[in-house]
Amino acid sequence: MATEKEVYVRRLFGKIAHRYDLMNTLLSFNLDKRWRRATVEEAKLKNGDLALDVCCGTGMLTLGLAEAVYPDGRVVGLDFCQEMLEVAKVNLARSPYGRIIELVQGNAVALPFEDNTFDCATIAFALRNVPDIEKTLWEMQRVVKPGGRVISLELAKPSGFLFKQLYYLYFNYLVPLIGRLAVGDKDPYSYLPRSLKNFPHQKELVKLFTKIGLKEAFFRELSGGIVAIHVGIKGD
């Protein structure tokens, strides 16, 4: 049975699916594309590999992974929100890499795949939204082959005092205002700063990677620490 948070998040993202990509680009000042490219680089994928993108949303990172494994590889994009997957289908149809991508509706805390299946599993801007962070990471580790990578691209908490103050001013006040004006609903982009408030600091999240058994875990901050890429390797 879906948790209260899962029901809320599914409804929330269903409402904004049609403008999700535009709003990401607008609110990040077009930095979101750079962040996804950096995530694909950390995946260390090669032609012929099999990758999984958990909570794939509209498929933007999924397409980046597909480009890395093209032409002989394959990517599976999983999301529990049908509206987001419908937008992803349109995005895939526009790309030469879409033909090697399979979209699956499913839940991040109970991935419908066998153990040791994928060369890499990623999740982008969604770890804040799952009902159980540790269980999600555990599931990603389970379905990755030994030596494969588990990667999270997520909003983070910058440490520089002045930059941090300016960032939180923008994030907590201007983002909800811009979101309300753009989509006509204050709830989705008011949720965004709320979702980060109780999310672990990047230094704590890397400890969780290690706790579940991932090796050589590390994180890489981007754009002054407003986002971070976390990487862990599955042991033998």
Buried (B, 14 or more C-beta within 10 A) or exposed (E): EEEEEBEBBBEBBBBBBBBBBEBBBBBBEEBBEEBBEBBBEBBBBEEEBBBBBBBBBBBBBBBBBBBBBBEEBBBBBBBBBEBBBBBBBEBBEEBEBBEBBEBBEBBBBEBEBEEEBBBBBBBBBBBBBBBEBEBBBBBBBBBBBEEBBBBBBBBBBBEEEEBBEEBBEBBBEEBBEBBBEBBEEEBBBBBBBEBBEEBBEBEEBBEBBEEBEBEEBEBBBBBBBBBBBBBBBBEE
